[in-house]
């Protein structure tokens, strides 16, 4: 048996704002943007060079989902963006206006720093050792 994690849903306030941030600021690829009708879209973005794993950008619908934007895990880091060159990507993200909550730090597993997307979701930029 072979399985892999295809996508993880990220609830956002607006499709186009999320697409703009992930593709322009982080250089993700817009893999799919399919109109499903009724104001819903199937929007997948993938990190540069990724061979698997995508974000499914889902527009918040209703008060419960709107309240969850930026707080899907109760304040914990939601997502982990792995890089092969922490210094390069940290510098590029800072230059593109990404807000880091802390400076880079060394952990037994690698170099990491926490950042937030414009919707409030907490991420780790991480390079494993």
Residue frames relative to the residue before (quaternion, step in Angstrom):
aa qw qx qy qz dx dy dz
X 1.0000 0.0000 0.0000 0.0000 0.00 0.00 0.00
X 0.0548 -0.7773 0.6264 0.0208 3.56 -1.05 0.82
X 0.0534 0.7845 -0.6149 0.0604 3.54 -0.85 1.02
X 0.0183 -0.7730 0.6319 0.0529 3.54 -1.27 0.32
X 0.5115 -0.6121 0.5023 0.3338 3.52 -1.25 0.44
X 0.2801 -0.8045 0.5065 0.1334 3.57 -0.44 1.23
X 0.8041 -0.1302 0.1441 0.5619 3.58 0.75 -1.03
X 0.1976 -0.7271 0.6444 0.1305 3.50 -1.33 0.45
X 0.4152 -0.7216 0.4984 0.2419 3.57 -0.90 0.94
X 0.0768 -0.7504 0.6558 0.0303 3.51 -1.07 0.90
X 0.2644 -0.7743 0.5572 0.1412 3.57 -0.48 1.21
X 0.0338 -0.8060 0.5884 -0.0542 3.56 -0.75 1.15
X 0.5614 -0.6253 0.4132 0.3508 3.60 -1.13 0.45
X 0.8077 0.0578 0.0200 0.5864 3.60 1.14 -0.60
X 0.5079 -0.6697 0.4505 0.3009 3.57 -0.82 0.97
X 0.7331 0.4621 -0.2669 0.4216 3.57 0.63 -1.11
X 0.6264 0.5187 -0.3414 0.4712 3.61 1.03 -0.70
X 0.6626 0.4975 -0.3047 0.4698 3.59 0.99 -0.82
X 0.6300 0.5177 -0.3320 0.4742 3.58 0.97 -0.83
X 0.6536 0.5201 -0.3189 0.4480 3.58 0.88 -0.92
X 0.6745 0.4865 -0.3154 0.4570 3.61 0.83 -0.89
X 0.7355 0.4423 -0.2636 0.4404 3.58 0.66 -1.04
X 0.7265 0.4186 -0.2677 0.4747 3.61 0.96 -0.68
X 0.7420 0.4082 -0.2406 0.4743 3.61 0.90 -0.81
X 0.7367 0.4149 -0.2379 0.4781 3.58 0.85 -0.93
X 0.7978 0.2856 -0.1360 0.5133 3.58 0.92 -0.91
X 0.4037 -0.7465 0.4430 0.2892 3.60 1.28 -0.07
X 0.2633 0.7333 -0.5662 0.2690 3.58 1.06 0.74
X 0.4262 -0.6684 0.5475 0.2679 3.54 -1.31 0.38
X 0.3505 -0.6840 0.5940 0.2377 3.54 -1.01 0.83
X 0.1948 -0.8301 0.5168 0.0771 3.57 -0.18 1.31
X 0.7931 -0.0572 0.0593 0.6035 3.58 1.04 -0.78
X 0.0564 0.7395 -0.6703 0.0262 3.53 -1.23 0.68
X 0.0933 0.8213 -0.5424 0.1501 3.54 0.05 1.36
X 0.3843 -0.7120 0.5459 0.2176 3.55 -0.84 1.04
X 0.1764 -0.8043 0.5629 0.0717 3.57 -0.72 1.11
X 0.5424 -0.6117 0.3991 0.4151 3.57 1.29 -0.04
X 0.8021 0.2994 -0.2126 0.4709 3.54 -1.23 0.41
X 0.6673 -0.5140 0.2997 0.4480 3.58 1.16 0.51
X 0.6074 0.5454 -0.3583 0.4529 3.60 1.27 0.05
X 0.0885 -0.7750 0.6250 0.0288 3.51 -1.21 0.71
X 0.3340 -0.6693 0.6209 0.2346 3.53 -1.31 0.48
X 0.0653 0.8182 -0.5592 0.1164 3.57 -0.20 1.33
X 0.0194 -0.7938 0.6067 -0.0367 3.55 -0.63 1.19
X 0.0273 -0.7659 0.6422 0.0114 3.56 -1.00 0.91
X 0.1409 -0.7931 0.5905 0.0502 3.54 -1.11 0.78
X 0.5407 -0.6179 0.4562 0.3430 3.59 -1.08 0.68
X 0.6348 -0.5354 0.3844 0.4032 3.59 -1.18 0.49
X 0.8396 0.1852 -0.1519 0.4875 3.56 -0.91 0.94
X 0.4328 0.7177 -0.4574 0.2973 3.60 1.24 0.01
X 0.2442 -0.7582 0.5865 0.1467 3.54 -1.12 0.71
X 0.7917 0.0264 -0.0250 0.6098 3.57 1.28 -0.01
X 0.7321 0.4128 -0.3083 0.4457 3.52 -1.25 0.34
X 0.0608 0.7949 -0.5947 0.1037 3.54 -0.65 1.17
X 0.3837 -0.6339 0.5965 0.3086 3.48 -1.39 0.11
X 0.2105 -0.7222 0.6436 0.1410 3.53 -1.01 0.88
X 0.2174 -0.7845 0.5711 0.1051 3.56 -0.41 1.25
X 0.0265 -0.8150 0.5766 -0.0514 3.55 -0.56 1.21
X 0.3794 -0.7317 0.5219 0.2199 3.56 -0.67 1.10
X 0.5102 -0.6581 0.4695 0.2935 3.54 -0.88 1.03
X 0.0644 -0.7903 0.6092 -0.0156 3.54 -0.95 0.99
X 0.8231 0.1396 -0.1373 0.5331 3.57 -0.42 1.21
X 0.7042 -0.5210 0.2953 0.3815 3.56 -1.21 0.48
X 0.6452 0.5246 -0.3387 0.4402 3.63 0.95 -0.73
X 0.6902 0.4565 -0.2791 0.4873 3.57 0.93 -0.87
X 0.6138 0.5330 -0.3550 0.4616 3.59 0.99 -0.72
X 0.6624 0.5058 -0.3013 0.4633 3.59 0.98 -0.83
X 0.6690 0.5184 -0.2950 0.4435 3.59 1.14 -0.59
X 0.4809 0.6697 -0.4512 0.3417 3.62 1.18 -0.35
X 0.8369 0.1489 -0.1448 0.5064 3.56 -0.77 1.09
X 0.7711 0.2751 -0.1638 0.5504 3.59 1.23 -0.04
X 0.1896 0.8328 -0.5004 0.1420 3.56 1.04 0.74
X 0.7707 0.2852 -0.1740 0.5426 3.60 1.16 -0.44
X 0.5990 -0.6253 0.3513 0.3562 3.57 1.12 0.63
X 0.7553 -0.3942 0.2028 0.4828 3.58 1.07 0.70
X 0.5481 0.5918 -0.4091 0.4267 3.60 1.22 -0.13
X 0.6150 -0.4841 0.4405 0.4397 3.55 -1.30 0.19
X 0.3347 -0.7723 0.5175 0.1538 3.55 -0.83 1.09
X 0.8358 0.1193 0.0419 0.5343 3.50 0.78 -1.15
X 0.2289 -0.7630 0.5965 0.0980 3.54 -1.22 0.63
X 0.1284 -0.7958 0.5908 0.0342 3.55 -0.47 1.27
X 0.1968 -0.8042 0.5557 0.0761 3.56 -0.35 1.30
X 0.0901 -0.7906 0.6053 0.0203 3.53 -1.03 0.88
X 0.4062 -0.6795 0.5452 0.2759 3.55 -1.27 0.36
X 0.7711 0.1791 -0.1238 0.5983 3.62 1.30 -0.06
X 0.2596 -0.8162 0.4995 0.1302 3.54 0.11 1.34
X 0.6746 0.5121 -0.3126 0.4301 3.60 0.75 -1.00
X 0.6509 0.5223 -0.3113 0.4545 3.59 0.91 -0.89
X 0.7410 0.4236 -0.2414 0.4617 3.56 0.74 -1.06
X 0.6026 0.5416 -0.3593 0.4630 3.60 1.05 -0.64
X 0.6619 0.5008 -0.3012 0.4694 3.59 0.91 -0.92
X 0.6678 0.5000 -0.3036 0.4603 3.61 0.91 -0.89
X 0.6605 0.5020 -0.3107 0.4638 3.56 0.94 -0.85
X 0.6367 0.5122 -0.3272 0.4746 3.59 0.96 -0.81
X 0.6606 0.5117 -0.3030 0.4582 3.59 0.94 -0.88
X 0.7023 0.4397 -0.2542 0.4988 3.59 1.16 -0.59
X 0.6184 -0.6166 0.3195 0.3679 3.57 1.27 0.29
X 0.3728 0.7140 -0.5091 0.3033 3.59 1.19 0.35
X 0.3483 -0.7510 0.5304 0.1827 3.57 -0.92 0.96
X 0.1407 -0.7706 0.6192 0.0548 3.56 -0.64 1.19
X 0.4081 -0.7232 0.5106 0.2232 3.56 -0.94 0.92
X 0.7913 0.1099 -0.0129 0.6014 3.56 1.23 -0.44
X 0.5351 -0.5775 0.4916 0.3722 3.52 -1.31 0.17
X 0.6689 -0.4795 0.3644 0.4357 3.58 -1.24 0.25
X 0.0447 -0.7881 0.6137 0.0162 3.54 -1.11 0.73
X 0.4044 -0.6911 0.5493 0.2388 3.53 -1.21 0.63
X 0.0614 -0.7608 0.6461 0.0031 3.51 -0.98 0.97
X 0.6811 -0.4861 0.3275 0.4390 3.62 -1.15 0.30
X 0.7171 0.4415 -0.2441 0.4809 3.61 1.12 -0.59
X 0.7855 -0.2752 0.1740 0.5263 3.62 1.19 -0.23
X 0.6118 -0.5097 0.4440 0.4108 3.54 -1.33 -0.41
X 0.0312 0.8181 -0.5662 0.0953 3.55 -0.87 1.00
X 0.0515 0.7533 -0.6557 -0.0068 3.53 -1.31 0.47
X 0.3813 -0.7257 0.5346 0.2054 3.56 -1.04 0.87
X 0.0131 0.7817 -0.6226 0.0340 3.56 -1.02 0.90
X 0.3159 -0.7322 0.5713 0.1943 3.55 -1.31 0.31
X 0.3834 -0.6625 0.5823 0.2739 3.51 -1.16 0.65
X 0.6856 -0.5124 0.3058 0.4171 3.64 -1.16 0.26
X 0.6516 0.5141 -0.3084 0.4647 3.59 1.27 -0.21
X 0.6226 -0.5846 0.3144 0.4144 3.58 1.33 0.04
X 0.4903 0.6612 -0.4386 0.3606 3.60 1.24 -0.07
X 0.3183 -0.7453 0.5592 0.1744 3.55 -0.95 0.93
X 0.0920 -0.7863 0.6107 -0.0160 3.51 -1.00 1.02
X 0.2578 -0.6740 0.6513 0.2347 3.52 -1.38 0.27
X 0.1949 -0.6610 0.7035 0.1738 3.49 -1.18 0.74
X 0.0446 0.8421 -0.5268 0.1068 3.56 -0.58 1.11
X 0.0631 -0.7407 0.6666 0.0553 3.51 -1.14 0.77
X 0.3147 -0.7682 0.5334 0.1623 3.53 -0.59 1.19
X 0.4181 -0.7028 0.5163 0.2546 3.55 -1.11 0.68
